[in-house]
């Protein structure tokens, strides 16, 4: 079984996804883990076509969905699968949950959205950063100094957030309050990962951790234990 780990960081625009993707990667790499970060839409031909519509105006729903599916299939084949097969940790800034939320907010049927994602790999953990749209739009305007684009209209983001919040039935999904400090959000995400996929795939013993008396832990050769000890705590 591959020891690769797939992590998706999700949420509406302005929730802080890009910041957390970078922070999580920096922490993991500083403690010996090989990581790959990526995003959707990608910088490939289909992803660039999607991004262009943020300024020029969104495409008809069916055309938009088709581009997202083409972009994701290419993304999985060319980057995600190879990295996972090399036992790396892949951290995504958006994944198929955003398609369900953003295209769902335009009227794409929920079940149809999930069926269209049947080909996609389900992450080991998905973190949805949750915050009210008024807060995230203020961050876009004040923090980034940008004007909201075609994907960032408040009425649309309100619907997207509603869809994101309805995804809690999925076992891989975890919610983190994005209104907390950057440091506390990072600590919360890391604890979810340490309790879940990092423990499952980086613990030195296949049958699970022996606790404080584990010989691998005492000799500092258990990757999971090293990460657990170094992880920042919520303030």
N, C-alpha and C positions, 0 to 999 in steps of 0.2 A: 504493500500500500504506500502510495506517495505520502511524504511528510510535508508536502506543500500546503499552504494555508491561504484561503481566499477570504478577504475581508472587504466589505462594502461600507462606505461612509455615505449616508444619505440625509436628505432633508431639503427644505425649500431654499431658494436662493437667499443668501445672507445669513444662513444658520451657522456658518463657520466650518464647513466641510474641508475646504482646501487647507486651511490652517491646521486642522487636526490631522489630516492625512500626512502632512509634512512632519508634525510633531511626533506622531506615532512611528513614522519611519525613522526619524532621527534617534528616538529612544531605542528601538529594536536594533538598529545597526550599531549603535554605540555599545551594545551588549552582545555582539557577535552574530546577529541574525542577518541573513541575506534577504533583502527586500527589493521589490519592484513596485513603483507607484504608476498609476495610469488614471485615465478619466474617460468619461463618456458624456457627450459625444467625443470621439477620439480626434486626432489630427490627421486621420486618413481621409481618403477622397469622400466617403459618405459623411463622416463627421464634419468635415469642413463645409459641406453643403448644408448640413443642419445649422451649424453656427452662423452661416451667412444669413439665415432667415431671422436671426435675433434682431438684426438691424433693418432688413428689407421687408419684413412681414412674414408671418408664419404661413406655411403651406397648408393646403387642404389636409384634413386629418388623415385620410388614407395614404396620401403621398408622404406625409411626415412619419407615419408608422413604418412605412416601407423602408425609408432611409435609416431609421433607428435599427430595424432588424438587420439590414445589410451591414451597417456599421458594427453591430454587436457580434455578428457571426465572424466577421473579419478580425475583430478584436480578440475573440476567444481563440481562434485558430492561430493567429500570428503572435500573440503576446501572452495571454492568460494561461493557456494550456502548456506551452513550452516552459514557462516560469514555474508552474506548479509541478511539472514533471521533473524539474531540477531541484525540487524540495525548497523552493523559495517562498517567501511570504508576499503575496500580491495584495496591495491595498488600493482600492478603487475609489475615486471621487465620482460618485454616481454609478448606477448599474440599472438592472431591469426594473427595480422598484420605482425609479424616477419615470420610466416610460409608463408604467401603470398609473402613476400619480398625475403626471403632466398631460399625457394624452387622455387619461380618464377624466381629467377636468374639462376636456373638450367634448366629452360624450362617448368616448370609446367604452364599450361595455366591459365591466369588470372581468367576467369570465373570459371574454375574448382576449383581453389584455394578458391574463395569466396563461392562456393557451398559446399565445404568440411567443411566450417566453419559455416554452417547453424545452427548447434546444439549449437554453442557457444553463450554466453551472450554478447550482445553489451555493452561496457562500457558506463558509464555516461559521461566520458571524456577520450580521448586518447591524450597523449602528445607525439609528435614525436620530439626528439632532433636531430637537423639537423646540420651536419658539413661535410666538405670535407674529403674524405678518407685519404688523406695524413696527415691531422691533427690527426685523430683518431688513425691511425697506429703509429704515433709518441708517442701518449699517451700510447698505449699498450707497446711499446718498452721502452720508457723512464720513464713514470709515474709508470707503473706496474713492469717494469724490466722483461717483458716476451717476448717471440717470438710469433708472430701471429700463430694461429693454423689453422686447415683445413677449418674453417668457416670464417677466417679472411684474406684471400688472397685479394690483392687490386682489382684485376679484378672482383672478385665476389662481394666485398663490393661496388664497383662503380655501379654495376647493382642493388644491394639491395637498395642503396640510391635512385636510379632512381625510383624504384618501390614504396618506401616509399613516395617519393615526389608526386607520382601520386595518392596518397590516399586522397588528399585534398578535393575531392568531397564528402567525407563522413561527415555528419554533426557533428559527435562527435570528429572529428580529428582537432587538433591544432598543429601548428609548432612553435618551440622555437629554436632560434639560439644558438646552443651548444658551439659556440666559445666565448661567453661572459663569464664573471667570474662566478664561482660557485654560488656566492651570487645573481647575477643578474638573472641567470637561475632559481634559486629557487624562487625569487620574481615573475618572469614572470609566472611560473607554478602556484603558489599560486593565482595569480590574475585571471588566467583562471578558476581555480576551484571555487574561490569566486564569480565570475560573473556567473558561471554555476551551477554545481550540489550542491555545498555547500549552495548557496543561495536558490536553489529549495527545498532542503531537511533539511536545518538547520535554516532557517528563522522561527522566532517564530510565525508568522501569516500565515495561509494557503493561504490567498489571496495576499500575497506579502508585502514587506517592506513599512512602512509608512514614511521612511526617518528619519531625525534627531529627529522628534517629536513623534516617536513611544514609547509608554509607556514601552514596553518590553525592548527596546534598552536603555531607560533612567534608567531602574532599573537593567541593566546588566544581564538580564535573557534570552536574545536572543543569542543563540549559534553562529549564523552567524555574528551578530554584533560584538561579542567578537573576533571572528577570524579576521574579517575585520579590526578592530582597531589594532590588534596585528601583522598583517602581515607585513613582511619587505618590504621596498620599493626599487626599482631599484636605484642604485647609479649613 
